[in-house]
């Protein structure tokens, strides 16, 4: 009788599958958000943001103006590589810097990790590791920000550092001496085309 009663009771759902499904749903929504951001970047005509046509042009002519970001590989939307060019009128004009962007599984509620891959002599950039001191990548991050916001903010930071919160005290102390600053900047700078050598 006991066996008959137990066989009539429906089996309890296993809790073991719920977290995996939940994790897959979160990863799927993050991937969808990143896909949308990539499409926005590719179609953008905003100043400082590259369209896919301009990216193809840049690949053929690497000295043309470019600010972009895209996944490092087709199979992983969570690891991106980007390019920032110094804006006209700044000490960085004509210099191009490669950045890496790593998105956490809970993006956009948590900021991505962004680092300079090209050595960047700047008051708010750690020259050795590429870490960046920028409020929107830390305590001022908001889920409404995007890769486009990051690219524009980084380009702006190149010309307008926050010397009150330096990661590179030497660069902060030289900022108001343009000739000395430029000499140090060029001593550390490596063009992207030479980074593989």
N, C-alpha and C positions, 0 to 999 in steps of 0.2 A: 504494500500500500504506500509505503514511504517513497519508493521509486516512482510510482505512478504520479504521486503529488508533485514531486520535484520535476518530473518531465513536463508537467502542465504549466509550470511557472516559466515565464519568458526569461531568457538569459539576460543578465545585467550587462549594460554596455560597458565596455572596457575603457577606463580613463587613460590608458596608455596611448591610444591613438589620438586623443584630443590635442595634447600639446604639439604633436608633430604636425597635425593638420593646421593648427593655429599658427605655428611657425611658418609653414608653407604659405598660408594666406598672407601673413605679414610680409614675407619675402616677395611674394607675388605683387603686393600693392606697392612695395618699394621699387621693384623692378619696373612696374608700370609708370610710376612717377618719374624714374630716371629716363625711361624711354621717351616720355613726353618732354622732359627737359632737353634731351638730346635733339628731338625734332624741332623744338623752339629755337635752339642754338643754330641748327642747320638752316633754318628758314629766316633767321633774324637779319634785319637790315640796320640794327642799332649801331651807332658808332662804337668801335672797339670790339664788336662781336662779329665773328666770321660766319658767313653762310657756307654751305657745302660747296658751292661753285668757287668761292674764294679759297676754300681749303685745297681744292684740286689745283687751282692756280698756284697756290703757295708751294705745293709739292713739286710743281714743275719749275717754279721761280722762287726759291727760298728767301730771297731778299725783299719780297713784297711784304706789305704790312699784314700782320696776323695776330689775332687774339682768339683762341679757340679752346675747346675741351671736348674730348670724346673718349669712349672706352678703350682701354689698352688692347683688348681682344674682343672678338664677337661673342664669346661664351661667358663673359663676366662683366655685367653692368655696374659692379660695385667698385671697380678700380679704373680710374680715368687718368689720362695725361692731358695737360693743358699747355698753352703757350700765351705768354703775356709780353707785349712789346711796350717799351717806354713811350709815354705820350709826348707829342710835340711840346716844346717849351719847358721840358724838364731835363734834368741832368742825365736821365736814362734814355733820351731820345735816340732811336737807332739801335738800341740793344734789345735783344729778345731772350726771354727766360722761359725755361721749361719748368712746369710744376706738376706735382702728382696730387691726385684727389682720391681719398679712400672713403667710401660711404659706409657708415655703420648700418646694421640690420634694422635699426629703428629710425633711420632717416625718413622724413625731414624733421623729426622732433628733436634730433640730436645733430649737431653740426658735423660735417665731414672733416677728416684730417687732411689739411692742405700743407704741402711743403714745397719749397723751391728745390728743384733737382739741379738746376744751373746755379753755381755759386753766385750769391747776390749780396753785395756789400751795401747794406742798408741799416739804418738805426733799429728797425723793427723786425729784422730777419737774423736768425742765428746763422752765421757764415758757415760753420762746420756742419750742422745738421739740417739746415733749411727750414727749421720751425719758424712760424710767423706769429707775431704778436699783433693781432687784429681783433677788436672787440666783437665783430659779427661772427668770428670763428670760435668765440669763447662764450662769455657771459651774456652777450647781446644777441645771440643767435635766435632766430625765429623760424618757424615752419613755413612762413611765407617766402623766405629767401630761397634762392635757387643757384645753380651753377652760374647763370648769367650775372646774378648779383655779386657772386664771389669774384668773377673775372673783372667786373667793373670796379669793385672795391679795391682789388689788388693793384690794378693799374693806377687808380687814384692814390693809393698808399705810396707807390713809388715816388710820386712827385710831392706828396704831402705827408711826411712821416710824423709820428707822434713821439717827439723827442723826450717827453716826460716819462715814457715807459719803454726805454730801449732794451733790446736784446743784445745789441752791439753798441756798447758805450763809446767805442772808438769812432764809429761812424756818426753817432749822435754828436760827439764833440767837434767833428770836422764839418758837419752839415752847413754851417754858416761861412765856411771857407771853400767856395766852389772849386777853385783850382786844385787844392790839396785833396779835396773829396774825390774829384774826378780821377786824380792820379791813383788813389787807393782803389776806387771802383774798377778802373781798367786793369790794375794789377791782379785783381781776383777774378775778373770776368772771363768766362770761356764761351765763345760762340757755340751755339747748339750744334752746328755741323761738325765741330771738333770734339764733342763730348764723348764720342765712341773711341777716340784714340788715346 
